[in-house]
Amino acid sequence: MREIILAFLTGFLTGVVFSLARLPIPAPPTLAGIMGIVGIFVGYLVVRYLTGR
């Protein structure tokens, strides 16, 4: 759980810095883009599960 919280805080602070610097965010700005990232992760987990790694 600690790893998840640290990852969220790192992403949050990165978003704040990019916003203050008036730079585009380094992540997909739409739900579809975020779901694409989730899909990549789920695909990775499925293959890992099926191959027993």
DSSP file (Angstrom, degrees, kcal/mol; ACC not computed):
  #  RESIDUE AA STRUCTURE BP1 BP2  ACC     N-H-->O    O-->H-N    N-H-->O    O-->H-N    TCO  KAPPA ALPHA  PHI   PSI    X-CA   Y-CA   Z-CA
    1    1 A M     >        0   0    0      0, 0.0     4,-2.2     0, 0.0     5,-0.2   0.000 360.0 360.0 360.0 -35.8    0.0    0.0    0.0
    2    2 A R  H  >  +     0   0    0      1,-0.2     4,-2.6     2,-0.2     5,-0.2   0.901 360.0  53.6 -60.3 -40.4    2.9    2.3    0.8
    3    3 A E  H  > S+     0   0    0      1,-0.2     4,-2.2     2,-0.2    -1,-0.2   0.882 108.0  50.3 -62.0 -39.2    4.2    2.0   -2.8
    4    4 A I  H  > S+     0   0    0      2,-0.2     4,-2.4     1,-0.2    -1,-0.2   0.916 111.3  47.7 -65.6 -44.1    0.8    2.9   -4.2
    5    5 A I  H  X S+     0   0    0     -4,-2.2     4,-2.7     2,-0.2    -2,-0.2   0.919 112.7  48.6 -64.6 -43.9    0.6    6.1   -2.0
    6    6 A L  H  X S+     0   0    0     -4,-2.6     4,-2.4     2,-0.2    -1,-0.2   0.892 111.2  50.6 -63.9 -39.2    4.1    7.1   -2.9
    7    7 A A  H  X S+     0   0    0     -4,-2.2     4,-2.3    -5,-0.2    -1,-0.2   0.912 112.0  47.8 -63.9 -41.9    3.4    6.6   -6.7
    8    8 A F  H  X S+     0   0    0     -4,-2.4     4,-2.8     2,-0.2    -2,-0.2   0.935 112.5  48.1 -64.1 -46.0    0.2    8.7   -6.4
    9    9 A L  H  X S+     0   0    0     -4,-2.7     4,-2.7     2,-0.2     5,-0.2   0.889 111.2  50.9 -63.5 -39.1    2.0   11.5   -4.5
   10   10 A T  H  X S+     0   0    0     -4,-2.4     4,-2.2     2,-0.2    -1,-0.2   0.931 112.9  45.6 -63.1 -45.4    4.8   11.5   -7.0
   11   11 A G  H  X S+     0   0    0     -4,-2.3     4,-2.4     2,-0.2    -2,-0.2   0.900 112.7  51.3 -63.0 -41.0    2.4   11.8   -9.9
   12   12 A F  H  X S+     0   0    0     -4,-2.8     4,-2.2     2,-0.2    -2,-0.2   0.938 111.4  46.3 -62.1 -47.9    0.4   14.5   -8.1
   13   13 A L  H  X S+     0   0    0     -4,-2.7     4,-2.5     1,-0.2    -1,-0.2   0.875 111.1  52.9 -64.7 -36.7    3.5   16.6   -7.4
   14   14 A T  H  X S+     0   0    0     -4,-2.2     4,-2.6    -5,-0.2    -1,-0.2   0.917 108.9  50.0 -62.9 -42.8    4.6   16.1  -11.0
   15   15 A G  H  X S+     0   0    0     -4,-2.4     4,-2.2     2,-0.2    -2,-0.2   0.892 110.6  49.8 -61.3 -40.5    1.2   17.3  -12.2
   16   16 A V  H  X S+     0   0    0     -4,-2.2     4,-2.7     2,-0.2     5,-0.2   0.937 112.1  47.2 -63.7 -47.2    1.5   20.4   -9.9
   17   17 A V  H  X S+     0   0    0     -4,-2.5     4,-2.1     1,-0.2    -2,-0.2   0.928 113.5  47.5 -62.0 -45.8    5.0   21.2  -11.2
   18   18 A F  H  <>S+     0   0    0     -4,-2.6     5,-3.0     1,-0.2    -1,-0.2   0.889 113.0  49.5 -63.5 -38.5    4.0   20.8  -14.9
   19   19 A S  H ><5S+     0   0    0     -4,-2.2     3,-1.2    -5,-0.2    -2,-0.2   0.925 111.4  47.7 -66.4 -44.5    0.9   22.9  -14.3
   20   20 A L  H 3<5S+     0   0    0     -4,-2.7    -1,-0.2     1,-0.3    -2,-0.2   0.841 112.6  49.3 -65.6 -32.5    2.8   25.7  -12.6
   21   21 A A  T 3<5S-     0   0    0     -4,-2.1    -1,-0.3    -5,-0.2    -2,-0.2   0.433 112.8-123.4 -84.3   0.8    5.4   25.7  -15.4
   22   22 A R  T < 5 +     0   0    0     -3,-1.2    -3,-0.2     1,-0.2    -2,-0.1   0.876  62.9 142.7  57.3  41.8    2.5   25.8  -17.9
   23   23 A L      < -     0   0    0     -5,-3.0    -1,-0.2    -6,-0.1     2,-0.1  -0.759  59.6 -95.8-105.4 155.4    3.7   22.6  -19.6
   24   24 A P        -     0   0    0      0, 0.0    -1,-0.1     0, 0.0    -3,-0.0  -0.434  51.5 -97.6 -67.6 147.2    1.4   19.9  -21.0
   25   25 A I        -     0   0    0      1,-0.1     2,-0.4    -2,-0.1   -10,-0.1  -0.361  23.5-128.5 -67.9 144.8    0.9   17.1  -18.6
   26   26 A P  S    S+     0   0    0      0, 0.0    -1,-0.1     0, 0.0   -11,-0.0  -0.074  86.7  62.8 -85.5  37.2    3.1   14.0  -19.1
   27   27 A A  S    S-     0   0    0     -2,-0.4    -2,-0.1     0, 0.0     7,-0.1  -0.967 102.3 -75.4-151.2 160.3    0.1   11.7  -19.2
   28   28 A P        -     0   0    0      0, 0.0     6,-0.1     0, 0.0     9,-0.0  -0.425  36.8-149.1 -61.6 130.1   -3.0   11.2  -21.3
   29   29 A P  S    S+     0   0    0      0, 0.0     2,-0.3     0, 0.0     3,-0.0   0.421  72.2  66.8 -83.6   3.6   -5.5   14.0  -20.5
   30   30 A T  S  > S-     0   0    0      1,-0.1     4,-1.9     0, 0.0     5,-0.2  -0.836  85.5-117.7-124.1 160.7   -8.6   11.9  -21.2
   31   31 A L  H  > S+     0   0    0     -2,-0.3     4,-2.7     1,-0.2     5,-0.2   0.862 114.2  59.0 -62.1 -36.1  -10.2    8.8  -19.6
   32   32 A A  H  > S+     0   0    0      1,-0.2     4,-1.6     2,-0.2    -1,-0.2   0.906 106.1  47.7 -61.5 -41.4   -9.6    6.9  -22.8
   33   33 A G  H  > S+     0   0    0      2,-0.2     4,-1.6     1,-0.2    -1,-0.2   0.902 112.3  48.6 -65.3 -41.5   -5.9    7.4  -22.6
   34   34 A I  H  X S+     0   0    0     -4,-1.9     4,-2.2     1,-0.2    -2,-0.2   0.894 109.2  52.6 -66.4 -39.7   -5.8    6.4  -19.0
   35   35 A M  H  X S+     0   0    0     -4,-2.7     4,-2.5     1,-0.2    -1,-0.2   0.830 104.5  57.6 -66.0 -30.6   -7.9    3.3  -19.7
   36   36 A G  H  X S+     0   0    0     -4,-1.6     4,-2.0     2,-0.2    -1,-0.2   0.913 106.9  47.5 -62.6 -42.4   -5.3    2.4  -22.4
   37   37 A I  H  X S+     0   0    0     -4,-1.6     4,-2.0     2,-0.2    -2,-0.2   0.911 111.7  50.1 -64.1 -43.0   -2.6    2.5  -19.7
   38   38 A V  H  X S+     0   0    0     -4,-2.2     4,-2.7     1,-0.2    -2,-0.2   0.902 108.7  53.6 -61.7 -40.9   -4.8    0.3  -17.4
   39   39 A G  H  X S+     0   0    0     -4,-2.5     4,-2.6     1,-0.2    -1,-0.2   0.891 106.4  51.7 -61.5 -40.8   -5.3   -2.1  -20.3
   40   40 A I  H  X S+     0   0    0     -4,-2.0     4,-2.1     2,-0.2    -1,-0.2   0.925 112.1  46.7 -60.7 -44.7   -1.6   -2.5  -20.9
   41   41 A F  H  X S+     0   0    0     -4,-2.0     4,-2.2     2,-0.2    -2,-0.2   0.914 112.5  48.5 -65.2 -43.8   -1.1   -3.2  -17.2
   42   42 A V  H  X S+     0   0    0     -4,-2.7     4,-2.5     2,-0.2    -2,-0.2   0.904 110.1  52.4 -65.0 -40.7   -4.0   -5.8  -17.1
   43   43 A G  H  X S+     0   0    0     -4,-2.6     4,-2.3     1,-0.2     5,-0.2   0.910 108.6  50.9 -59.6 -42.3   -2.6   -7.5  -20.2
   44   44 A Y  H  X S+     0   0    0     -4,-2.1     4,-2.2     1,-0.2    -2,-0.2   0.918 111.0  48.2 -59.6 -45.4    0.8   -7.8  -18.6
   45   45 A L  H  X S+     0   0    0     -4,-2.2     4,-2.4     2,-0.2    -2,-0.2   0.888 110.2  51.6 -65.0 -39.8   -0.8   -9.3  -15.5
   46   46 A V  H  X S+     0   0    0     -4,-2.5     4,-2.8     2,-0.2     5,-0.2   0.936 111.8  45.8 -63.9 -46.9   -2.9  -11.8  -17.5
   47   47 A V  H  X S+     0   0    0     -4,-2.3     4,-2.1     1,-0.2     6,-0.2   0.913 112.8  51.0 -62.9 -41.5    0.2  -13.0  -19.5
   48   48 A R  H  X>S+     0   0    0     -4,-2.2     5,-1.8    -5,-0.2     4,-0.7   0.906 112.6  46.5 -61.0 -42.0    2.2  -13.3  -16.2
   49   49 A Y  H ><5S+     0   0    0     -4,-2.4     3,-0.5     1,-0.2    -2,-0.2   0.921 113.5  47.8 -66.0 -45.1   -0.6  -15.3  -14.6
   50   50 A L  H 3<5S+     0   0    0     -4,-2.8    -2,-0.2     1,-0.2    -1,-0.2   0.809 115.0  44.6 -69.4 -29.9   -1.0  -17.6  -17.6
   51   51 A T  H 3<5S-     0   0    0     -4,-2.1    -1,-0.2    -5,-0.2    -2,-0.2   0.531 108.6-123.1 -91.8  -6.4    2.7  -18.3  -18.0
   52   52 A G  T <<5       0   0    0     -4,-0.7    -3,-0.2    -3,-0.5    -4,-0.1   0.742 360.0 360.0  74.7  24.0    3.2  -18.8  -14.2
   53   53 A R      <       0   0    0     -5,-1.8    -4,-0.2    -6,-0.2    -5,-0.1   0.445 360.0 360.0 -89.4 360.0    5.8  -16.1  -13.8
